[in-house]
Amino acid sequence: MNGDGKVDTESGRAAGRPVAFVTGASYGVGAATAHAFARAGYDVIITARQRENLKATLSVLGQTGCRSTAVELLLSDDSSIDAAFRVALEAYGRIDVLVNNAAVNLRRLAVDVSREEWREVMAANVSGPFFMTQLMGQHLIAAGRPGAVVSVASTHGLVGAAERSTYGISKGAMIQMTRMLAIEWAAHGIRVNAVAPGRMETASPSRAGTGANLDYMAAMLARIPLHRLVTAEEVADAIVYLGGAAAVSITGHVLVMDGGLTAA
Ligand SMILES: NC(=O)c1ccc[n+]([C@@H]2O[C@H](COP(=O)([O-])OP(=O)(O)OC[C@H]3O[C@@H](n4cnc5c(N)ncnc54)[C@H](OP(=O)(O)O)[C@@H]3O)[C@@H](O)[C@H]2O)c1
């Protein structure tokens, strides 16, 4: 398994367990989702750009007794996408749930967005998740098995906001991918759903600037009807629900988790 240097660690093996593949599991929603799937009885494959960033997540997974594998994945690189999916399938033989969580965040006025930044966000947040999802669909259709895709979008993919155009456009595309593929793949028993969280407190370095700005955070809380931020753990539980058998009748759905912010 370590022949190509992509796989970091494996622990505990149990035949016949369902398998979840979670992108961007270094911290925040991705790490919480990996842990939630492990608690729900899944084996878990996790990814990050830097494999060493997955050590903490992998260590917690190891304590649950599930089988887990860390794989390097760069969503802007086609060969990296193909290799990560192939390594996961060779190791586990099946993938039951794909979670498109990894993303690039960009806070920038539209007039200031460089073409390089635009391409980076679209590659990581739209093209990469689409190609991952395409591989998942090809795998499930060839195997003749049902399965699920859950993508982590954002309220910025649903409503307008200043300084968020590039990121919001990418998340809007992810939401539309969810609806399109839900219809196209329903006949194969493949469900495709998304969650759309509002602002969370995660360890994401790309959000550290606003997270540390107490005035910004206080103003945001004041606008949220429930006066609380959704947590990574709450989003993770919703992802496990949408990916699992209890959601067998749900496809093409976007679950908004924002304390009521976009309901107003
Ligand atoms: N945090 C929020 O307030 C918030 C709100 C709404 C929606 N969301 C969405 O929720 C999801 C998780 O957010 P988060 O704040 O927990 O973490 P995040 O900063 O959005 O994502 C971090 C993870 O994604 C990986 N990653 C970043 N760019 C990548 C790329 N180009 N290719 C492959 N992997 C890449 C990182 O790997 P490395 O560790 O190696 O860098 C890390 O594992 C994202 O889809 C985000 O857009 C977040």
The ligand as an ORCA input file, in Angstrom:
! r2SCAN-3c Opt
* xyz 0 1
  N     -15.383     27.796      7.967
  C     -16.517     28.396      7.609
  O     -16.947     29.402      8.208
  C     -17.326     27.840      6.450
  C     -18.599     28.356      6.189
  C     -19.363     27.828      5.142
  C     -18.862     26.799      4.369
  N     -17.595     26.322      4.644
  C     -17.102     25.220      3.829
  O     -16.871     24.128      4.688
  C     -15.795     23.335      4.182
  C     -14.749     23.147      5.266
  O     -14.306     24.419      5.704
  P     -13.168     24.537      6.830
  O     -13.186     25.950      7.282
  O     -13.371     23.438      7.836
  O     -11.821     24.198      6.055
  P     -11.163     24.805      4.726
  O     -10.099     25.761      5.075
  O     -12.228     25.327      3.791
  O     -10.558     23.461      4.084
  C      -9.440     22.900      4.657
  C      -9.098     21.545      4.058
  O      -9.158     21.575      2.631
  C      -7.879     21.160      2.112
  N      -7.653     21.893      0.868
  C      -7.597     23.231      0.701
  N      -7.354     23.525     -0.598
  C      -7.255     22.340     -1.259
  C      -7.008     21.969     -2.601
  N      -6.785     22.887     -3.564
  N      -6.975     20.653     -2.914
  C      -7.182     19.732     -1.973
  N      -7.428     19.997     -0.672
  C      -7.456     21.294     -0.318
  C      -6.872     21.519      3.215
  O      -5.682     20.733      3.090
  P      -4.314     21.194      3.848
  O      -4.540     20.995      5.321
  O      -3.252     20.309      3.332
  O      -4.123     22.655      3.505
  C      -7.682     21.171      4.450
  O      -7.647     19.774      4.696
  C     -15.295     24.065      2.930
  O     -15.912     23.524      1.778
  C     -15.763     25.491      3.151
  O     -15.913     26.208      1.945
  C     -16.828     26.809      5.657
*
